[in-house]
Amino acid sequence: MKTNKKTMRKSSTAKARRQDKKARRKSATRGTGAVTAKAKVNSALLAEAGRIKKLIATNDKNNALKKYVIATRVQRVMDGEKEFGAGAVKKLGRLLRLEWQLLYRWAEVARAWPTEAVFRKVISQPNKHGIPLTWSHLEALTKLPDNAKRERLIKLALAESLSVRELKEKVSGPIASGGTKPLVKSAAPMSIKDSIIALTKQASGHVVEVVAWQKTLRKIPDGQPSVEVAESLAKALVAHNAMIIQLEINKKKIEAVLGRAQPTKQSMPTMATKGLAAEVAA
């Protein structure tokens, strides 16, 4: 009986040793895998990722110039396979926790406007509302193969105050390739009445946007704002002033026309205004 107990203890001890040895072997394998994974990202790429991470941390997403500086560094990684290794942009994306496709788009902006002076010139040109092209506009323009075509669409985008979606349509249309045909067949001209109704519906949407602006402004804390917030508000003020000027012109024209209308029609604007105000308040 004593012999059986001793045998059982020896067997249990041997089993525990085998399990412990197996666990240590697995742990060593995992450690080796981690070292190998780190080794695949060279020191130059790790250092560049650190620099880019600092730039991103201090960047205001609405500051195109700061984003351009980041884009030039991403482009350097893209073009520097010898220094940073194969597939460097994808590895950079993992290090920054950003999609590598996004980094490619940034780099293409830096490639399209290769110097800061050229880039500054593009983003300093305002449209008729005093608003320059956004970064998303510039990303859309990188799809064009040469500078001449980009310049043609930049002038068009500023002259017509194109949205990003509208610009993308132009980029893929005949105007971008040098053609003069319209992208779609012109529809029959709208009557004045139908045009006013359509524009009034658009104006209702803009009123809702203005109310959203007010909600955002109320969130700004008291005291001195940060530099980034102050810069963003300065641009917003330019846009608001441009909008106010155009609205005043429209308002005076509408009032002049209504002044010539029959007396029975003059109560209609008040009713419409009350309805719109109730819609916004809701």
C-alpha positions as CSV (number, residue, x, y, z in Angstrom):
1,M,0.0,0.0,0.0
2,K,2.9,2.3,0.9
3,T,4.6,1.4,-2.4
4,N,1.5,2.3,-4.4
5,K,1.3,5.8,-2.7
6,K,4.9,6.5,-3.5
7,T,4.4,5.4,-7.1
8,M,1.4,7.7,-7.4
9,R,3.3,10.7,-5.9
10,K,6.2,10.2,-8.3
11,S,3.8,9.9,-11.3
12,S,2.0,13.1,-10.2
13,T,5.2,15.0,-9.8
14,A,6.5,13.8,-13.2
15,K,3.2,14.9,-14.9
16,A,3.4,18.3,-13.2
17,R,7.0,18.7,-14.5
18,R,6.0,17.8,-18.0
19,Q,3.1,20.3,-18.0
20,D,5.4,23.0,-16.6
21,K,8.0,22.3,-19.3
22,K,5.3,22.4,-22.0
23,A,4.0,25.8,-20.7
24,R,7.5,27.3,-20.7
25,R,8.0,26.1,-24.3
26,K,4.7,27.8,-25.4
27,S,5.6,31.0,-23.7
28,A,9.0,31.1,-25.3
29,T,7.4,30.5,-28.7
30,R,5.0,33.4,-28.2
31,G,7.9,35.7,-27.2
32,T,9.9,34.8,-30.2
33,G,6.9,35.6,-32.4
34,A,6.5,39.0,-30.8
35,V,10.2,39.8,-31.4
36,T,10.0,38.7,-35.0
37,A,6.9,40.9,-35.6
38,K,8.7,43.9,-34.1
39,A,11.8,43.2,-36.2
40,K,9.7,43.4,-39.4
41,V,9.2,47.2,-38.7
42,N,12.6,48.8,-39.0
43,S,13.8,51.6,-36.7
44,A,13.5,54.3,-39.4
45,L,9.8,53.6,-39.8
46,L,9.2,53.5,-36.0
47,A,10.9,56.9,-35.7
48,E,9.0,58.4,-38.5
49,A,5.7,57.0,-37.1
50,G,6.5,58.7,-33.8
51,R,7.1,62.1,-35.5
52,I,3.9,61.8,-37.6
53,K,1.9,60.8,-34.4
54,K,3.0,64.0,-32.7
55,L,1.9,66.1,-35.7
56,I,-1.5,64.4,-35.8
57,A,-1.9,65.0,-32.0
58,T,-1.4,68.7,-32.5
59,N,-3.3,69.0,-35.7
60,D,-6.7,70.7,-36.1
61,K,-8.7,68.7,-38.6
62,N,-9.8,71.9,-40.3
63,N,-6.3,73.2,-40.8
64,A,-5.3,72.1,-44.3
65,L,-1.8,73.4,-44.1
66,K,-0.9,71.3,-41.0
67,K,-2.5,68.2,-42.7
68,Y,-0.3,69.0,-45.7
69,V,2.8,68.8,-43.6
70,I,1.7,65.4,-42.3
71,A,0.9,64.3,-45.9
72,T,4.4,65.2,-47.1
73,R,5.9,62.9,-44.4
74,V,3.5,60.1,-45.4
75,Q,4.6,60.6,-49.0
76,R,8.2,60.3,-47.9
77,V,7.5,56.9,-46.4
78,M,5.6,55.8,-49.5
79,D,8.5,56.7,-51.8
80,G,11.2,55.5,-49.4
81,E,11.0,51.7,-49.7
82,K,14.8,51.3,-49.3
83,E,14.8,53.3,-46.1
84,F,11.5,52.2,-44.6
85,G,11.1,48.7,-46.1
86,A,8.5,47.1,-48.3
87,G,4.8,47.8,-47.5
88,A,5.8,50.7,-45.3
89,V,2.6,52.6,-45.7
90,K,0.5,49.7,-44.5
91,K,2.8,49.2,-41.5
92,L,2.7,52.9,-40.8
93,G,-1.1,52.7,-40.8
94,R,-1.0,50.0,-38.2
95,L,1.4,52.0,-36.0
96,L,-0.8,55.1,-36.3
97,R,-4.0,53.1,-36.0
98,L,-5.2,54.7,-39.2
99,E,-6.4,53.0,-42.4
100,W,-3.6,52.8,-44.9
101,Q,-6.0,53.9,-47.7
102,L,-6.4,57.2,-45.9
103,L,-2.7,57.6,-45.7
104,Y,-2.4,57.0,-49.5
105,R,-5.0,59.7,-50.2
106,W,-3.0,62.2,-48.0
107,A,0.2,61.3,-49.8
108,E,-1.4,61.9,-53.2
109,V,-2.3,65.4,-52.1
110,A,1.3,66.1,-51.3
111,R,2.3,64.7,-54.6
112,A,-0.1,66.8,-56.6
113,W,1.1,70.0,-55.0
114,P,4.8,69.2,-54.3
115,T,5.8,72.4,-52.5
116,E,4.2,74.3,-49.5
117,A,4.2,77.5,-51.6
118,V,2.1,75.9,-54.3
119,F,-0.2,74.3,-51.8
120,R,-0.7,77.7,-49.9
121,K,-1.6,79.3,-53.2
122,V,-4.4,76.8,-53.9
123,I,-6.0,76.9,-50.4
124,S,-5.8,80.7,-50.2
125,Q,-8.1,81.2,-53.2
126,P,-11.7,81.8,-52.0
127,N,-14.9,81.2,-53.8
128,K,-17.6,83.8,-54.2
129,H,-18.7,83.2,-50.6
130,G,-15.2,83.8,-49.3
131,I,-14.6,80.1,-48.6
132,P,-11.5,78.2,-49.9
133,L,-11.4,74.6,-51.1
134,T,-11.4,72.0,-48.4
135,W,-9.0,69.1,-48.0
136,S,-11.7,66.7,-49.3
137,H,-11.9,68.9,-52.5
138,L,-8.2,68.5,-52.9
139,E,-8.3,64.7,-52.5
140,A,-10.9,64.6,-55.2
141,L,-8.7,66.6,-57.6
142,T,-5.8,64.2,-57.1
143,K,-7.7,61.7,-59.4
144,L,-6.8,63.9,-62.3
145,P,-3.5,63.0,-64.1
146,D,-2.0,66.4,-64.7
147,N,-1.7,69.9,-63.4
148,A,-3.5,71.6,-66.3
149,K,-6.7,69.6,-65.7
150,R,-6.5,70.2,-62.0
151,E,-6.2,73.9,-62.5
152,R,-9.1,73.9,-64.9
153,L,-11.4,72.3,-62.3
154,I,-10.0,74.4,-59.4
155,K,-11.2,77.5,-61.2
156,L,-14.5,75.9,-62.0
157,A,-15.0,74.7,-58.4
158,L,-14.3,78.2,-57.0
159,A,-16.4,80.0,-59.6
160,E,-19.4,77.8,-59.0
161,S,-18.8,77.1,-55.3
162,L,-18.9,73.3,-56.0
163,S,-19.5,70.9,-53.1
164,V,-17.2,67.9,-52.8
165,R,-19.8,65.6,-54.4
166,E,-20.3,68.0,-57.3
167,L,-16.5,68.2,-57.8
168,K,-16.2,64.5,-57.9
169,E,-18.8,64.3,-60.6
170,K,-16.8,66.9,-62.6
171,V,-13.6,65.0,-62.1
172,S,-15.1,61.9,-63.7
173,G,-16.9,63.8,-66.4
174,P,-16.0,65.2,-69.8
175,I,-15.0,68.7,-68.5
176,A,-12.1,67.2,-66.7
177,S,-10.8,65.5,-69.8
178,G,-11.0,68.8,-71.7
179,G,-14.4,68.4,-73.2
180,T,-17.1,71.1,-73.3
181,K,-20.3,69.0,-73.3
182,P,-22.4,69.1,-70.1
183,L,-22.3,66.1,-67.9
184,V,-26.0,65.6,-68.2
185,K,-28.7,66.8,-70.7
186,S,-30.1,70.1,-69.6
187,A,-33.6,69.9,-68.3
188,A,-36.4,72.2,-69.4
189,P,-36.0,75.5,-67.7
190,M,-38.1,75.9,-64.5
191,S,-40.8,78.6,-64.2
192,I,-40.0,81.5,-61.8
193,K,-42.6,80.1,-59.4
194,D,-41.1,76.6,-59.3
195,S,-37.6,78.0,-58.9
196,I,-38.7,80.1,-55.9
197,I,-40.4,77.1,-54.3
198,A,-37.3,74.9,-54.8
199,L,-35.0,77.5,-53.5
200,T,-37.2,78.2,-50.5
201,K,-37.1,74.5,-49.6
202,Q,-33.3,74.7,-49.7
203,A,-33.4,77.8,-47.6
204,S,-35.4,75.9,-44.9
205,G,-32.6,73.4,-44.7
206,H,-30.0,76.2,-44.3
207,V,-32.0,77.6,-41.4
208,V,-31.8,74.3,-39.7
209,E,-28.0,74.3,-40.3
210,V,-27.8,77.8,-38.7
211,V,-29.6,76.5,-35.7
212,A,-27.1,73.7,-35.5
213,W,-24.3,76.3,-35.6
214,Q,-25.9,78.0,-32.6
215,K,-26.0,74.7,-30.6
216,T,-22.3,74.2,-31.4
217,L,-21.4,77.7,-30.3
218,R,-23.2,77.3,-27.0
219,K,-20.8,74.4,-26.2
220,I,-17.7,76.6,-26.3
221,P,-16.7,77.2,-22.7
222,D,-16.2,80.6,-21.2
223,G,-12.7,82.1,-21.2
224,Q,-10.0,82.3,-23.8
225,P,-10.4,79.7,-26.6
226,S,-7.6,77.6,-27.8
227,V,-5.6,78.7,-30.9
228,E,-7.2,75.9,-33.0
229,V,-10.8,76.9,-32.0
230,A,-10.0,80.6,-32.6
231,E,-8.6,79.9,-36.1
232,S,-11.7,77.8,-36.9
233,L,-14.1,80.5,-35.7
234,A,-12.2,83.2,-37.7
235,K,-12.9,81.2,-40.9
236,A,-16.5,80.6,-39.8
237,L,-16.9,84.4,-39.3
238,V,-15.7,85.0,-42.9
239,A,-18.3,82.5,-44.2
240,H,-21.1,84.0,-42.1
241,N,-20.3,87.5,-43.2
242,A,-20.3,86.5,-46.8
243,M,-23.7,84.7,-46.3
244,I,-25.2,87.7,-44.5
245,I,-24.2,90.0,-47.4
246,Q,-25.9,87.8,-50.0
247,L,-29.0,87.3,-47.8
248,E,-29.4,91.0,-47.4
249,I,-29.3,91.5,-51.2
250,N,-31.9,88.8,-51.6
251,K,-34.1,90.1,-48.8
252,K,-34.2,93.7,-50.2
253,K,-35.1,92.3,-53.7
254,I,-37.9,90.1,-52.2
255,E,-39.3,93.0,-50.2
256,A,-39.2,95.3,-53.3
257,V,-41.1,92.8,-55.3
258,L,-43.6,92.1,-52.5
259,G,-44.1,95.9,-52.2
260,R,-45.6,95.8,-55.7
261,A,-47.8,92.8,-55.0
262,Q,-51.6,93.0,-54.3
263,P,-52.5,93.7,-50.7
264,T,-54.2,90.3,-50.3
265,K,-50.9,88.6,-50.9
266,Q,-48.9,90.4,-48.3
267,S,-50.0,88.3,-45.4
268,M,-48.5,85.2,-46.9
269,P,-44.8,85.9,-46.0
270,T,-45.8,86.2,-42.3
271,M,-47.6,82.9,-42.4
272,A,-44.7,81.2,-44.1
273,T,-42.2,82.6,-41.6
274,K,-44.3,81.4,-38.6
275,G,-44.5,77.9,-40.2
276,L,-40.7,77.8,-40.8
277,A,-40.0,79.0,-37.2
278,A,-42.2,76.3,-35.8
279,E,-40.5,73.7,-37.9
280,V,-37.0,74.8,-36.7
281,A,-38.2,75.0,-33.0
282,A,-39.5,71.5,-33.3
